[in-house]
Structures are given as C-alpha cells and as structure tokens.
Amino acid sequence: MKIIAVYSAKGGVGKTATSVNLAYTAAKSGNRVLLCDMDSQGAASYYYRIKPKKKFNRSKLLNGEFYGFIRGTDFDGLDLLPAHFSFRNLDIAINDTNREKNRIVLKALLAPLAEEYDIVFLDCPPNVTLLSENIITAADCVVVPVVPTTLSLLALEQLLKLVKKVAAKKKKILAFFSMVERRKLMHTSIMDKYREYPIFMQTYVPFMAEIEKMGLYRRPVGSTQRKSVAAQAYELLWQEIVERRLTK
Amino acid sequence: MRQPGRERFEADRHARIDALLKLLGKQFMVEESESSVENRVYYDTFDWRLYRRKMIFYRCGSRLNLMKFSGRPLVSAVGRNRKTYFWWDIVDEALSETLRPVLDMRALSRIVSVTSTINEFRVMNDERKTVARILLQSDAVDGAGKQTPAETVIVEEIRGYDAPYRRILQNCTGLGLNKRGNRSGAEYILERSERVPGAYGDKFSVDLDNSITLGEAVSRICAQLLEDMKENRDGIVADIDSEFLHDFRIAVRRTRSLISLLRIVLPERMTGYFAAEFKWLGSVTGPVRDIDVYLLEKDDYTSLLPQPLQSGMGLFFEELEGRRGGELKQLQTHLCSERYEALVEDWRRFLDNRDGELFAGEMMVNCRDYADEMILKRFKNFIKAGSAITDASPDEDLHRLRIRGKKFRYLLEFFKSFYEQKQMLVFLKHMKKLQDNLGDFNDLSVQQELLNKKLDSLRGKNLQTIRLAAALGGLIAVLNDRHDELRHQFGATFADFAAASNKTLLKQMIRSDRSARRGKR
C-alpha cells in the first residue's frame, strides 16, 4: 500500500481538485483506492456527494475505529473516508494522544488498511501543524500543487523546512505547477525558472473552467469529460507520479 | 473490514421486476445507468473436474476466465476461441499452470453458451449519491429455442450504505422474490445445460437392495455400463481427449466380466453372442489406447533418459502420433458401424426384456446370496493363485493373477452397495495397492515388448535412426530396471494383502448382516 498526500501550506492552490481527480484516475487504472478527506471543510467529500455518518468524529478516527465509516463512491475501486467538522482540531487531538509518538499517529492508523487498498490519498488542510508533520511522516510521496506565484513558492520552501525538521526524506516531495494561466507573464517566467528543478514534475495542470465546474457536477472531471484537457492532464500527472515514485 | 453485500434473487416473472423498480422509485431516486450484452461460453471436462472443485471456466470475447463458484476470479487471460482446451493449449502461463493439476490429460469442452443482458440501475439518495446498485440479468441459453431466459435481480451494497441496502432487500422479499441462496450464478447456469453437472465421473456405483434378484441386478448394472459406453463413444468419435476411450474400455471390460459371471447360470447360446461381440469391442479399441498410453507418458519417458539420448525420442513419438491418426480412423469406423449399433440395441433389449432370460429361472435367485458366495470364492482362488507365485515363477503367472484380481475387484464394485461402506473402502484400498503393483508390472512388460519390436524393425545407418536406436535402448534399460524392481516388490505387497486381518475383514463384511437377512426372508 502506498500513501500519497496532497499537501500545501497555502490555500486555494487546487489541492482538493488534485486529490479528487488523481484518486479517480488511480482507481480507473485498476488500483483499489481510498481517499481520506482530512480537511474539515470536507470539499473532497462534497465532490463525491458523500456525507459522514452521524456517529463519525475525530475521536473515532484517532481511536482507529474509522473503518466502518469509509463509504464507497459511485466509481469502482474508489472509497472515501469523509471529513468531519471536528477534524478542524485534529492536530490538537493528535498532540494529546501520546507525546512520544505523536508524529507517527497517522501512519499507525493507516497501516491496517494495507490489506484492503493499494493506494491511500490524503487530502490535507492548508496549514503547518502537527497534523502536517504526521502527514509527511506517513506519506510515501507528498504531492504539492504550486501556483506559479511567489507566495505559492514560499509555501513550498516552508514545506521543505518542515521535511528537514521531521527528518523525512526530501525525495518524498513532488511538486507540480497548478492552475497555470499561460497568458500571465509571471506564470510563464516562474515556470521557466523552476521547472528544471528535480523537485518539479514535468506535467502541469492548467487553470480550466471544467475543473472549477466540478463544484457543479460534483464528479471528477474524468468521469464527465474523459477526453478533456483537464482529465488528460491529471492522467499524465498520475503517470508521472507512478513512474517517479511508485515504481522502483 | 466487512465486504459489501451482494444478494441474488430469482425473478420468475418480469412483472415482479417492474413492481420492484416502481416501489423503490417511491423511496429513492432510481436511474437506469448502463446496459450491456455479453456472451459467455462455459467449459468443463467430461468428468466435471472444475465443477467438483467448485470452479468455473468460461470464455467471454477473447478472454478466458477461471473463477470460483463464489464469483471470486482466479485467473483471467487473453486466449483464442476453441471448441476444446487442454491446459497446454493455453498460452498464458498463470492460467495454464493453474489448470494443469486439475485437468491433467483431460480437455475442457463446451458445456453451455449463454447470452446475458444486464441492465444496471443506480439507487440514489437526496444528494444524488449512488447508495446501491440493482442489476437485472437475463440469461438466455443459446440454442434453447423458446425456453424463457432466467431472470435474476442482483442487489449490490455500496460500502458504508448498509441501511438503504437492507431496505432494498426487504422490498425484494416483500414482493415475493426468492433468494438464489448459496447456489452461485455459475452453478445455476450449468444446471441449464443438457448434461447434469457432476453426474459423470463419480466412482462406479449402482444402488442395490438386499432383496433384489440376480437378473434384476445384472440388468441394472449393465444398463449403467451401457450408458457409460454411449456417453463416451461420442467423445471418442470427436477425439476430444484420451480418457473417453479409456472409460469406454473400462465399461466394456466390466460388462465382459459380468457376462462371464452369467455363463455359470445362463446357457452358452445366450451369453456366447454378447461375450464374442464385447470381446470384439475390447480388441478394436485396444490399438489406439496402447498408443495413448505412450503419448501420455511422453514427458515422463523423455525425462527418464539422459540429456544426450532425449532427442531420439522425438522421432519415436512423432511416428506414434502419425500412427494414432490411422488407428483412430479405423476405431471410429467400428464405433459408427452397424455391427456396433446392433450390439448396443440387442444388449439393451436383452437387459430390458422382463420376459427374457434375465428375469426367469436361475436368474431369480437372491443377488446378495449369490454375490456373497462369488466374492468369497473368487477371493479364495485369488489368494491361492497368488500364494503359489514364487520368485522363480514366470512373468506370465503374474499377468494371469492381475486379470483374476481385476475380475474380483469388479465383482466387489458391482455389489458394493450390499456391504458396509467403510469396511468396503478399507478393503478396496488394500486391493488397489496390490493391483497397482500388478498393473504397473504388466504395463512395463507390454511397453518393453513394443519398444523391443520397434528396435528390431529399425533399418539403415542414418543419424536419426542411430539416435532413435540409442534412445530406445536407453529406455528399455530404464524400464527393465523398474520392471525388476516391481517384480521384487510383489512378494511383500501380496503378503500384505493376503494377511489374516484382511481375510477377516472380508469375511466380516460378507457375513455382517447375514443372520438378520435370513430372519427377514
């Protein structure tokens, strides 16, 4: 089982769109996939039209009693653990669990899922907290959407600092340019400057109306417009992740 | 983690499906999402080797699939469309190696072809999220004419949505739909084929009760054997695999053994014709079987030889395969001849004729009494003949003992339903051990003889002939060693069988309920 976290300290960079569409693409290519919506806003759950069951909450998650709350999406091979409002304080709760081992809480919680799933995606909230440390420790690969702007690059730098702090391997991080508008000079010049860095993937995802419209259709783009530019961008992105991090 | 549920219901009338969809429409949003049509051709060996292991093999388009009855897929691979498949016909290694130990030398042939239409309905909640799926599957057996297709309603749970799933199941039972229960879809489909799944290939057995007359029992046993012959004849004519002929010959031998039993009580003029004709059937089926035995051992024989001699065997087997073609043609002519048809017809009439010899005079004696007596007699004779064999006895004596043993074993098998099953099983197991020794010994004699003949017939000095001669020589030497070894083992194996405990076991079995039966009659 491989754990892939989609993470950025900055909001609005397309994290949820990335996890929702990558999870769909991974399942479509025959993997058994679980998408965990770790963001209390529950946007990924919303896209898949899934609401958490009434008895679900943060402590159920942290006690490892969450298997019964995983729900099937409308797509074969793709399940989702919905977010809950109580996830907003997840980092505080993790902090309370066990001081010695609080960085590996998430990793331990996910381990038993290996029998059931090939790939687990974590859609992460935009912050730098103990939860982020947990996510970086647990993940085999951290996919970071970067809008080609200075603020977004700053967030990537912060993440690299965090990686160093938790003594994780820098190789885990795989960034890609997200919401790219080629008509914007700043976007193209930043991309030109950074895309050769090994941390960046070659595939980028353009800013597309069809991705924004996911909020209306509430389905991954690949399921409504398989041949669209957006759907193909996510497919290429997935292939690149597989080639660079999932195959030895 | 609990796996999502999947329940299948029989829908005997289409009206019920309509009613179900209507009812669900009041509680959920129901939307037809997809429909598909697929054709599946199901295969198994003639003796149901997959069915017995709860497995199923089918071809759908260009894919060959092996799965469990439960629906769990085992292996799936791309493969050609064929009427029959041996395991070695399948290119995909994972699939062929899974089938290999199960099929052995038997071929998969078509059992039934089914065209399934599947309509999928999504059951959704207020968020328009799918909370369950309903599949309507209509399976029409190809070539079944106007036979109505089997309609199945399949309800699939989506993980995490157990409540709507339970509600749909309640609706189904409320409407009087019957669960398909533990029977899998595949089993259900096989049952719609012309053959009875699993019926052929069980150990030979005919249920007889203690009061049955000898004639009636013979009639029933022979009718069963005749049925076996008829079923296997078609497989020989179509040349599906070697075992049709093997089983056919066993049925012929058993029949001949029973006829020889009748000689004692029926006049020669009655049994003579049938004895002669079944002997004829035995002899015309011999040549192909002899070749088959070699071909089945091909890999084994080749591996017995050291590497440098192996290439010579190729030629030998090629020649055998060529000869088999000619022999098979002759055999097929015999099996499609008027003589064969007449024999089957006459035999059937003889067995069925209630006013005939089987149901009068000496044949009206109690079968159990007769069986008791014959089994003890043949056992005694067998032990006597076996005990007389010493290390100095000629091989011929062992071959004769083998035939006596076979007749004795047939007798036990014909009448085994009279006796205590456990004791019978134990005794037959001992018997088999001895017969295996005698059988292998005989096979090795016959094979050496044929190889020697072949060696004698070789002429010329070309390299191929020399290689073949070397291979044959090598093989004869190896087989001769094995032959000697078996001969050497005979004494101990026979002594085990002739042990006092085994004699007591047989006597106990024969006499177990004799006094009770005497009382009844």
Interface residues (C-beta under 8 A of the other chain):
Chain A: Y48 R49 I50 K51 K53 Y67 G68 F69 I70 R71 G72 D74 D79 E115 E116 R218
Chain B: M1 R2 P4 R122 E127 R128 K129 T130 I158 R159 G160 Y161
